[in-house]
Amino acid sequence: MRIALVTEWIDGWRGGAETSTFQFLHHLLEAGIEVDLYTRSRISPVPGLQVHTVSGAAVTRTRRSITFAQRVDRRVRDGGYDVVHAITPCRSATVYQPRGGTVAESVERNLALLPPGRLRRLKRIANQLNFKQRHQLALERRLFTSPDGPVILALSNYVADQLRRHYRVDASRVRVVYNAVNPDEASASRRRQDREAIRSEYTIADTDFLVIVVAHNFRLKGVARWLEAQALLRREGGRRVRSLIIGRMPSVRWRQQAERLGVSDVVRFVGSSNRVQAFMHAADALVHPTYYDPCSRVVLEALVSGLPCVTTRWDGASEAVRQGESGFIVDDPADVEGIASCVRRLLDPSAQEAAARAALAGADRLYMKRHAREVIGVYEEMTARCVR
């Protein structure tokens, strides 16, 4: 079977979608699938992979993305592929996997960051005038509503619901292939070493309850709400809660917010790190009060590491969290008391240990090998249909 995999970027440092795509690609190759990769990224050679680096030469970032998609369309259309699997939208796709969910839902959830009223209305008008957004929405609508459009792979039931609500996509075109990550293969001794090393580096006592937050877009991922929840927990007294916030180094205003809330001495902004797994081994919980995530990798990575999670219903990965067992799901990311209450329930060591065991118990269904196997099943279904 010969597959064209189309993704504008595949560099892991860019984010979770790119990391997932790279891991997925390796599982396809291990399964014996012949893959041609079309991308703007320049990656190191991978045995068995044919890489087509496609330039997006243009003046603006949006125009470069448009140029990339147009050039890929021309090259894959007559390439003799059994399946054209697009992660970056392109018209020649026979399978489309929107790893960021729908643009329409992303727009709505970003608006939810603003208070209802005049400011939100002005932002909605600005969105309508935004060329990049208008182009993305038009391309998305064409792919989703065309009678001969591609099969759509949804990373979660939440994404499948977006397709229904925003575009009334026929359910027969949608396959829910749940997002996934590679397993955490660290030994028990490695985990202990990571816990000791990280806590020593950041002067965190073994008796402190350590929360980690992993995010690049601090605003969308609800970092401000966690800082407010931590301040609330601190005022109550009891077991000391520390937090490490991992992601692109924030602007001064985030540190100032921590100072205003009186938690600057128990919060550390770590910046970007390639040691996220080690931080998970050191932590007692992951808090991810996101306003929008089609299916966040970080929650899945935490669960397969045996780390209890607190997230929101606006995260497709919440479908993998067993409420009150492996973690907690908050309805509204602005519900600071709700976030604090979830963490409060994990402060008891026996409750945290039980949640950690529950997280590990369901880990095997979240592995990328399973995800790749299910996607290959969709490929086989499509090629069999073509033969008939």
C-alpha beads as a LAMMPS data file, in Angstrom:
LAMMPS data file: protein, C-alpha beads

388 atoms
387 bonds

1 atom types
1 bond types

-500.0 500.0 xlo xhi
-500.0 500.0 ylo yhi
-500.0 500.0 zlo zhi

Masses

1 110.0

Atoms # bond

1 1 1 0.000 0.000 0.000
2 1 1 1.378 3.401 -1.018
3 1 1 0.392 6.456 1.016
4 1 1 1.022 10.177 0.574
5 1 1 1.125 11.862 3.994
6 1 1 0.685 15.639 3.777
7 1 1 1.614 17.866 6.716
8 1 1 2.995 21.368 6.391
9 1 1 5.190 20.882 9.461
10 1 1 6.409 17.804 11.313
11 1 1 8.969 19.321 13.711
12 1 1 8.198 18.133 17.244
13 1 1 9.232 21.434 18.834
14 1 1 6.275 23.146 17.151
15 1 1 3.691 21.354 19.279
16 1 1 1.656 18.265 20.028
17 1 1 0.117 17.824 16.568
18 1 1 3.536 17.691 14.905
19 1 1 4.904 15.301 17.545
20 1 1 1.912 13.000 17.105
21 1 1 2.280 13.019 13.322
22 1 1 5.965 12.093 13.564
23 1 1 5.245 9.203 15.949
24 1 1 2.345 8.018 13.782
25 1 1 4.578 8.083 10.694
26 1 1 7.094 5.751 12.353
27 1 1 4.347 3.272 13.233
28 1 1 3.156 3.268 9.601
29 1 1 6.674 2.445 8.434
30 1 1 7.015 -0.315 11.044
31 1 1 3.761 -1.806 9.722
32 1 1 5.277 -2.027 6.230
33 1 1 3.309 0.856 4.700
34 1 1 5.108 2.679 1.877
35 1 1 4.951 6.370 2.804
36 1 1 5.815 9.498 0.838
37 1 1 5.909 12.531 3.134
38 1 1 5.088 15.996 1.761
39 1 1 6.170 18.764 4.126
40 1 1 7.912 22.114 4.467
41 1 1 10.039 20.763 7.329
42 1 1 13.586 19.621 6.701
43 1 1 13.973 16.432 8.696
44 1 1 16.797 13.969 9.197
45 1 1 16.687 10.884 6.955
46 1 1 14.317 8.142 8.123
47 1 1 14.916 4.618 6.747
48 1 1 12.188 3.638 4.283
49 1 1 10.679 7.142 4.106
50 1 1 10.584 9.194 0.917
51 1 1 10.531 12.892 1.861
52 1 1 9.336 15.556 -0.577
53 1 1 10.242 18.984 0.792
54 1 1 7.785 21.422 -0.755
55 1 1 8.529 25.132 -0.556
56 1 1 5.815 27.586 0.377
57 1 1 7.628 30.582 -1.091
58 1 1 5.501 33.713 -0.610
59 1 1 5.587 37.009 1.285
60 1 1 3.225 36.277 4.198
61 1 1 2.850 33.219 6.417
62 1 1 -0.710 32.622 5.212
63 1 1 0.301 32.880 1.558
64 1 1 3.142 30.417 2.187
65 1 1 0.662 27.901 3.608
66 1 1 -1.648 28.396 0.609
67 1 1 1.255 27.960 -1.819
68 1 1 2.371 24.791 -0.033
69 1 1 -1.112 23.241 -0.307
70 1 1 -1.428 24.171 -3.995
71 1 1 1.968 22.710 -4.883
72 1 1 1.281 19.508 -2.975
73 1 1 -2.088 19.163 -4.740
74 1 1 -0.394 19.231 -8.124
75 1 1 2.256 16.711 -7.097
76 1 1 0.066 14.096 -5.403
77 1 1 -2.871 14.211 -7.820
78 1 1 -1.133 12.001 -10.378
79 1 1 1.227 10.228 -7.990
80 1 1 -0.515 6.859 -8.126
81 1 1 -1.174 6.756 -4.382
82 1 1 -3.688 4.399 -2.818
83 1 1 -4.497 7.044 -0.187
84 1 1 -3.663 10.734 0.193
85 1 1 -3.768 11.310 3.948
86 1 1 -3.781 15.048 4.642
87 1 1 -3.212 16.550 8.066
88 1 1 -2.727 19.966 6.512
89 1 1 -5.865 20.475 4.373
90 1 1 -5.445 19.986 0.630
91 1 1 -8.018 19.388 -2.087
92 1 1 -6.541 16.071 -3.247
93 1 1 -7.008 14.452 0.172
94 1 1 -8.886 11.165 0.265
95 1 1 -8.415 11.035 4.055
96 1 1 -8.386 14.232 6.103
97 1 1 -7.329 14.240 9.750
98 1 1 -7.790 17.716 11.299
99 1 1 -5.435 17.340 14.260
100 1 1 -6.383 20.813 15.450
101 1 1 -10.094 20.032 15.315
102 1 1 -12.242 22.345 13.199
103 1 1 -11.278 25.959 12.600
104 1 1 -14.892 26.930 13.310
105 1 1 -14.755 25.458 16.821
106 1 1 -11.333 26.951 17.507
107 1 1 -12.668 30.407 16.614
108 1 1 -15.639 29.991 18.960
109 1 1 -13.545 28.736 21.859
110 1 1 -11.020 31.560 21.498
111 1 1 -13.944 33.983 21.683
112 1 1 -14.932 32.298 24.962
113 1 1 -11.755 33.734 26.492
114 1 1 -13.361 37.180 26.314
115 1 1 -16.170 38.351 28.603
116 1 1 -19.625 38.399 26.956
117 1 1 -20.538 41.779 25.539
118 1 1 -18.976 44.490 23.424
119 1 1 -15.401 43.168 23.432
120 1 1 -16.482 39.734 22.246
121 1 1 -18.672 41.255 19.512
122 1 1 -15.768 43.388 18.268
123 1 1 -13.492 40.346 18.201
124 1 1 -16.066 38.420 16.175
125 1 1 -16.158 41.258 13.612
126 1 1 -12.346 41.335 13.482
127 1 1 -12.328 37.581 12.830
128 1 1 -14.668 38.044 9.872
129 1 1 -12.214 40.538 8.354
130 1 1 -9.165 38.327 8.968
131 1 1 -7.902 36.963 5.618
132 1 1 -6.161 33.922 7.111
133 1 1 -9.216 32.888 9.068
134 1 1 -11.585 33.417 6.142
135 1 1 -9.337 31.304 3.913
136 1 1 -9.075 28.502 6.480
137 1 1 -12.831 28.437 7.055
138 1 1 -13.564 28.389 3.309
139 1 1 -11.144 25.512 2.687
140 1 1 -12.495 23.617 5.683
141 1 1 -16.082 24.070 4.504
142 1 1 -15.166 22.810 1.024
143 1 1 -13.541 19.651 2.416
144 1 1 -16.340 18.907 4.871
145 1 1 -19.388 19.683 2.721
146 1 1 -18.301 18.454 -0.718
147 1 1 -20.348 15.371 -1.760
148 1 1 -17.165 13.615 -2.898
149 1 1 -15.046 14.918 -0.006
150 1 1 -12.533 12.833 1.948
151 1 1 -13.112 10.395 4.768
152 1 1 -12.544 12.376 7.964
153 1 1 -10.571 10.984 10.895
154 1 1 -11.680 12.602 14.166
155 1 1 -9.235 12.483 17.089
156 1 1 -12.072 12.327 19.628
157 1 1 -15.841 12.241 19.918
158 1 1 -15.588 15.962 20.662
159 1 1 -14.116 16.562 17.178
160 1 1 -16.777 14.326 15.604
161 1 1 -19.398 16.454 17.356
162 1 1 -17.793 19.620 15.950
163 1 1 -18.161 18.209 12.427
164 1 1 -21.844 17.572 13.045
165 1 1 -22.608 20.922 14.717
166 1 1 -20.685 23.238 12.403
167 1 1 -20.971 21.450 9.051
168 1 1 -23.604 18.712 9.379
169 1 1 -21.111 16.178 8.047
170 1 1 -22.731 12.829 7.314
171 1 1 -21.700 10.341 10.007
172 1 1 -20.824 7.790 7.294
173 1 1 -17.825 9.940 6.321
174 1 1 -16.429 10.198 9.861
175 1 1 -14.242 7.670 11.669
176 1 1 -13.309 8.372 15.286
177 1 1 -9.710 7.205 15.675
178 1 1 -8.805 8.370 19.135
179 1 1 -5.592 10.325 19.613
180 1 1 -2.640 8.474 21.086
181 1 1 0.918 8.703 22.387
182 1 1 3.875 6.383 22.737
183 1 1 4.087 4.402 26.003
184 1 1 6.096 5.587 28.991
185 1 1 8.698 2.821 29.197
186 1 1 10.677 4.259 32.117
187 1 1 11.520 1.759 34.844
188 1 1 10.450 2.243 38.456
189 1 1 14.021 3.193 39.398
190 1 1 14.171 5.741 36.549
191 1 1 10.927 7.291 37.784
192 1 1 12.290 7.569 41.324
193 1 1 15.477 9.181 40.037
194 1 1 13.483 11.706 38.000
195 1 1 11.301 12.541 40.993
196 1 1 14.294 13.129 43.231
197 1 1 16.255 15.097 40.612
198 1 1 13.440 17.455 39.583
199 1 1 12.311 18.124 43.140
200 1 1 15.889 18.779 44.217
201 1 1 16.496 21.121 41.263
202 1 1 13.430 23.247 42.104
203 1 1 13.680 22.896 45.912
204 1 1 10.393 21.017 46.261
205 1 1 9.991 18.848 49.350
206 1 1 8.873 15.248 48.956
207 1 1 5.836 16.076 51.109
208 1 1 4.799 18.997 48.854
209 1 1 1.993 18.308 46.381
210 1 1 3.466 19.098 42.965
211 1 1 1.230 20.164 40.080
212 1 1 2.618 20.552 36.578
213 1 1 1.025 22.602 33.809
214 1 1 2.297 22.063 30.255
215 1 1 1.287 24.676 27.679
216 1 1 2.611 26.952 24.958
217 1 1 -0.512 29.103 24.596
218 1 1 -0.896 30.055 28.271
219 1 1 -4.080 32.018 27.723
220 1 1 -5.995 29.358 25.788
221 1 1 -4.819 26.558 28.082
222 1 1 -6.136 28.298 31.201
223 1 1 -2.868 28.993 33.035
224 1 1 -4.411 32.097 34.636
225 1 1 -7.251 29.997 36.030
226 1 1 -4.791 27.576 37.611
227 1 1 -2.858 30.412 39.266
228 1 1 -6.142 31.653 40.749
229 1 1 -7.028 28.133 41.922
230 1 1 -3.608 27.720 43.515
231 1 1 -4.064 31.018 45.358
232 1 1 -7.410 29.750 46.646
233 1 1 -5.854 26.509 47.893
234 1 1 -3.087 28.444 49.596
235 1 1 -5.527 30.625 51.517
236 1 1 -7.191 27.483 52.847
237 1 1 -3.940 26.207 54.350
238 1 1 -3.184 22.498 54.615
239 1 1 -0.709 20.594 52.472
240 1 1 1.553 22.896 50.484
241 1 1 0.847 22.932 46.739
242 1 1 3.724 23.790 44.404
243 1 1 3.522 24.130 40.643
244 1 1 5.896 24.049 37.706
245 1 1 4.588 25.658 34.523
246 1 1 6.322 24.228 31.473
247 1 1 6.152 25.872 28.059
248 1 1 7.483 28.799 26.095
249 1 1 8.868 31.360 28.520
250 1 1 6.021 33.697 29.437
251 1 1 5.943 37.466 29.327
252 1 1 6.462 39.500 32.481
253 1 1 2.695 39.818 33.016
254 1 1 2.357 36.139 33.968
255 1 1 4.954 36.505 36.705
256 1 1 3.231 39.696 37.812
257 1 1 -0.083 37.851 38.031
258 1 1 1.525 35.193 40.243
259 1 1 2.866 37.986 42.466
260 1 1 -0.531 39.728 42.686
261 1 1 -2.159 36.444 43.683
262 1 1 0.482 35.791 46.338
263 1 1 1.773 32.536 44.814
264 1 1 5.025 33.651 43.180
265 1 1 7.067 31.762 45.786
266 1 1 5.328 28.442 45.045
267 1 1 5.113 28.768 41.239
268 1 1 8.046 28.365 38.856
269 1 1 7.898 29.149 35.139
270 1 1 10.262 26.578 33.666
271 1 1 10.168 27.562 29.980
272 1 1 10.296 25.034 27.146
273 1 1 11.795 21.685 28.081
274 1 1 12.563 18.334 26.480
275 1 1 12.208 16.698 29.916
276 1 1 8.409 16.705 30.153
277 1 1 8.322 12.989 30.946
278 1 1 10.753 13.511 33.841
279 1 1 8.560 16.340 35.162
280 1 1 5.586 13.956 35.032
281 1 1 7.507 11.402 37.085
282 1 1 8.200 14.105 39.680
283 1 1 4.625 15.416 39.853
284 1 1 1.495 14.398 41.760
285 1 1 -1.005 15.756 39.209
286 1 1 -1.293 17.461 35.835
287 1 1 -3.694 20.408 35.670
288 1 1 -4.860 21.377 32.175
289 1 1 -7.820 23.812 32.479
290 1 1 -7.984 24.393 28.735
291 1 1 -10.573 26.456 26.893
292 1 1 -10.006 24.339 23.782
293 1 1 -8.161 21.166 22.824
294 1 1 -9.396 18.669 20.219
295 1 1 -7.582 15.938 22.185
296 1 1 -4.542 17.124 24.113
297 1 1 -1.413 14.989 23.986
298 1 1 -0.241 16.179 27.382
299 1 1 -3.264 14.676 29.156
300 1 1 -2.763 11.356 27.346
301 1 1 0.968 11.399 28.145
302 1 1 0.172 12.035 31.798
303 1 1 -2.322 9.167 31.952
304 1 1 0.084 6.635 30.403
305 1 1 2.703 7.820 32.916
306 1 1 0.290 7.142 35.777
307 1 1 -0.270 10.817 36.569
308 1 1 -3.802 11.902 37.593
309 1 1 -5.222 14.724 35.460
310 1 1 -7.585 17.642 35.877
311 1 1 -8.913 18.965 32.562
312 1 1 -12.129 20.396 31.093
313 1 1 -14.964 19.145 28.928
314 1 1 -13.579 21.337 26.118
315 1 1 -10.674 18.900 25.797
316 1 1 -11.291 15.772 23.717
317 1 1 -8.781 13.977 25.950
318 1 1 -11.278 14.291 28.813
319 1 1 -12.971 11.262 27.221
320 1 1 -9.977 9.199 28.412
321 1 1 -10.266 10.480 32.001
322 1 1 -12.507 8.436 34.271
323 1 1 -14.223 11.075 36.387
324 1 1 -13.293 10.723 40.050
325 1 1 -11.006 7.768 39.328
326 1 1 -8.044 8.639 37.061
327 1 1 -8.725 12.352 37.368
328 1 1 -11.390 15.020 37.136
329 1 1 -13.244 16.925 34.415
330 1 1 -14.411 20.500 35.005
331 1 1 -17.322 21.793 32.915
332 1 1 -16.138 25.402 32.718
333 1 1 -12.435 26.363 32.531
334 1 1 -13.349 29.635 34.283
335 1 1 -14.616 27.683 37.318
336 1 1 -11.663 28.390 39.605
337 1 1 -13.358 26.852 42.639
338 1 1 -14.108 23.729 40.593
339 1 1 -10.447 23.387 39.575
340 1 1 -9.297 23.915 43.164
341 1 1 -11.845 21.372 44.412
342 1 1 -10.503 18.700 42.043
343 1 1 -6.924 19.227 43.212
344 1 1 -8.118 19.354 46.827
345 1 1 -9.483 15.813 46.461
346 1 1 -6.065 14.578 45.330
347 1 1 -4.139 16.099 48.249
348 1 1 -4.785 12.988 50.333
349 1 1 -1.860 10.662 49.425
350 1 1 -4.094 7.582 49.336
351 1 1 -6.504 9.308 46.906
352 1 1 -3.618 10.396 44.674
353 1 1 -2.132 6.890 44.645
354 1 1 -5.501 5.343 43.750
355 1 1 -5.936 7.839 40.894
356 1 1 -2.421 7.067 39.631
357 1 1 -3.222 3.338 39.548
358 1 1 -6.482 4.031 37.695
359 1 1 -4.627 6.143 35.113
360 1 1 -2.142 3.348 34.408
361 1 1 -4.894 0.736 34.216
362 1 1 -6.276 2.256 31.007
363 1 1 -2.962 3.177 29.393
364 1 1 -2.801 0.510 26.675
365 1 1 -5.836 1.909 24.826
366 1 1 -4.006 5.241 24.439
367 1 1 -0.916 3.927 22.621
368 1 1 0.069 5.178 19.165
369 1 1 0.480 1.628 17.888
370 1 1 -3.278 1.130 18.354
371 1 1 -3.978 4.469 16.633
372 1 1 -1.842 3.534 13.607
373 1 1 -3.492 0.107 13.381
374 1 1 -6.955 1.695 13.265
375 1 1 -5.901 4.239 10.621
376 1 1 -4.429 1.449 8.488
377 1 1 -7.816 -0.271 8.821
378 1 1 -9.428 2.824 7.276
379 1 1 -6.856 2.760 4.448
380 1 1 -7.668 -0.906 3.770
381 1 1 -11.397 -0.191 3.823
382 1 1 -10.933 2.551 1.219
383 1 1 -8.684 0.545 -1.097
384 1 1 -11.046 -2.454 -0.918
385 1 1 -13.934 -0.159 -1.859
386 1 1 -11.961 1.125 -4.882
387 1 1 -11.218 -2.436 -6.057
388 1 1 -14.920 -3.309 -5.949

Bonds

1 1 1 2
2 1 2 3
3 1 3 4
4 1 4 5
5 1 5 6
6 1 6 7
7 1 7 8
8 1 8 9
9 1 9 10
10 1 10 11
11 1 11 12
12 1 12 13
13 1 13 14
14 1 14 15
15 1 15 16
16 1 16 17
17 1 17 18
18 1 18 19
19 1 19 20
20 1 20 21
21 1 21 22
22 1 22 23
23 1 23 24
24 1 24 25
25 1 25 26
26 1 26 27
27 1 27 28
28 1 28 29
29 1 29 30
30 1 30 31
31 1 31 32
32 1 32 33
33 1 33 34
34 1 34 35
35 1 35 36
36 1 36 37
37 1 37 38
38 1 38 39
39 1 39 40
40 1 40 41
41 1 41 42
42 1 42 43
43 1 43 44
44 1 44 45
45 1 45 46
46 1 46 47
47 1 47 48
48 1 48 49
49 1 49 50
50 1 50 51
51 1 51 52
52 1 52 53
53 1 53 54
54 1 54 55
55 1 55 56
56 1 56 57
57 1 57 58
58 1 58 59
59 1 59 60
60 1 60 61
61 1 61 62
62 1 62 63
63 1 63 64
64 1 64 65
65 1 65 66
66 1 66 67
67 1 67 68
68 1 68 69
69 1 69 70
70 1 70 71
71 1 71 72
72 1 72 73
73 1 73 74
74 1 74 75
75 1 75 76
76 1 76 77
77 1 77 78
78 1 78 79
79 1 79 80
80 1 80 81
81 1 81 82
82 1 82 83
83 1 83 84
84 1 84 85
85 1 85 86
86 1 86 87
87 1 87 88
88 1 88 89
89 1 89 90
90 1 90 91
91 1 91 92
92 1 92 93
93 1 93 94
94 1 94 95
95 1 95 96
96 1 96 97
97 1 97 98
98 1 98 99
99 1 99 100
100 1 100 101
101 1 101 102
102 1 102 103
103 1 103 104
104 1 104 105
105 1 105 106
106 1 106 107
107 1 107 108
108 1 108 109
109 1 109 110
110 1 110 111
111 1 111 112
112 1 112 113
113 1 113 114
114 1 114 115
115 1 115 116
116 1 116 117
117 1 117 118
118 1 118 119
119 1 119 120
120 1 120 121
121 1 121 122
122 1 122 123
123 1 123 124
124 1 124 125
125 1 125 126
126 1 126 127
127 1 127 128
128 1 128 129
129 1 129 130
130 1 130 131
131 1 131 132
132 1 132 133
133 1 133 134
134 1 134 135
135 1 135 136
136 1 136 137
137 1 137 138
138 1 138 139
139 1 139 140
140 1 140 141
141 1 141 142
142 1 142 143
143 1 143 144
144 1 144 145
145 1 145 146
146 1 146 147
147 1 147 148
148 1 148 149
149 1 149 150
150 1 150 151
151 1 151 152
152 1 152 153
153 1 153 154
154 1 154 155
155 1 155 156
156 1 156 157
157 1 157 158
158 1 158 159
159 1 159 160
160 1 160 161
161 1 161 162
162 1 162 163
163 1 163 164
164 1 164 165
165 1 165 166
166 1 166 167
167 1 167 168
168 1 168 169
169 1 169 170
170 1 170 171
171 1 171 172
172 1 172 173
173 1 173 174
174 1 174 175
175 1 175 176
176 1 176 177
177 1 177 178
178 1 178 179
179 1 179 180
180 1 180 181
181 1 181 182
182 1 182 183
183 1 183 184
184 1 184 185
185 1 185 186
186 1 186 187
187 1 187 188
188 1 188 189
189 1 189 190
190 1 190 191
191 1 191 192
192 1 192 193
193 1 193 194
194 1 194 195
195 1 195 196
196 1 196 197
197 1 197 198
198 1 198 199
199 1 199 200
200 1 200 201
201 1 201 202
202 1 202 203
203 1 203 204
204 1 204 205
205 1 205 206
206 1 206 207
207 1 207 208
208 1 208 209
209 1 209 210
210 1 210 211
211 1 211 212
212 1 212 213
213 1 213 214
214 1 214 215
215 1 215 216
216 1 216 217
217 1 217 218
218 1 218 219
219 1 219 220
220 1 220 221
221 1 221 222
222 1 222 223
223 1 223 224
224 1 224 225
225 1 225 226
226 1 226 227
227 1 227 228
228 1 228 229
229 1 229 230
230 1 230 231
231 1 231 232
232 1 232 233
233 1 233 234
234 1 234 235
235 1 235 236
236 1 236 237
237 1 237 238
238 1 238 239
239 1 239 240
240 1 240 241
241 1 241 242
242 1 242 243
243 1 243 244
244 1 244 245
245 1 245 246
246 1 246 247
247 1 247 248
248 1 248 249
249 1 249 250
250 1 250 251
251 1 251 252
252 1 252 253
253 1 253 254
254 1 254 255
255 1 255 256
256 1 256 257
257 1 257 258
258 1 258 259
259 1 259 260
260 1 260 261
261 1 261 262
262 1 262 263
263 1 263 264
264 1 264 265
265 1 265 266
266 1 266 267
267 1 267 268
268 1 268 269
269 1 269 270
270 1 270 271
271 1 271 272
272 1 272 273
273 1 273 274
274 1 274 275
275 1 275 276
276 1 276 277
277 1 277 278
278 1 278 279
279 1 279 280
280 1 280 281
281 1 281 282
282 1 282 283
283 1 283 284
284 1 284 285
285 1 285 286
286 1 286 287
287 1 287 288
288 1 288 289
289 1 289 290
290 1 290 291
291 1 291 292
292 1 292 293
293 1 293 294
294 1 294 295
295 1 295 296
296 1 296 297
297 1 297 298
298 1 298 299
299 1 299 300
300 1 300 301
301 1 301 302
302 1 302 303
303 1 303 304
304 1 304 305
305 1 305 306
306 1 306 307
307 1 307 308
308 1 308 309
309 1 309 310
310 1 310 311
311 1 311 312
312 1 312 313
313 1 313 314
314 1 314 315
315 1 315 316
316 1 316 317
317 1 317 318
318 1 318 319
319 1 319 320
320 1 320 321
321 1 321 322
322 1 322 323
323 1 323 324
324 1 324 325
325 1 325 326
326 1 326 327
327 1 327 328
328 1 328 329
329 1 329 330
330 1 330 331
331 1 331 332
332 1 332 333
333 1 333 334
334 1 334 335
335 1 335 336
336 1 336 337
337 1 337 338
338 1 338 339
339 1 339 340
340 1 340 341
341 1 341 342
342 1 342 343
343 1 343 344
344 1 344 345
345 1 345 346
346 1 346 347
347 1 347 348
348 1 348 349
349 1 349 350
350 1 350 351
351 1 351 352
352 1 352 353
353 1 353 354
354 1 354 355
355 1 355 356
356 1 356 357
357 1 357 358
358 1 358 359
359 1 359 360
360 1 360 361
361 1 361 362
362 1 362 363
363 1 363 364
364 1 364 365
365 1 365 366
366 1 366 367
367 1 367 368
368 1 368 369
369 1 369 370
370 1 370 371
371 1 371 372
372 1 372 373
373 1 373 374
374 1 374 375
375 1 375 376
376 1 376 377
377 1 377 378
378 1 378 379
379 1 379 380
380 1 380 381
381 1 381 382
382 1 382 383
383 1 383 384
384 1 384 385
385 1 385 386
386 1 386 387
387 1 387 388
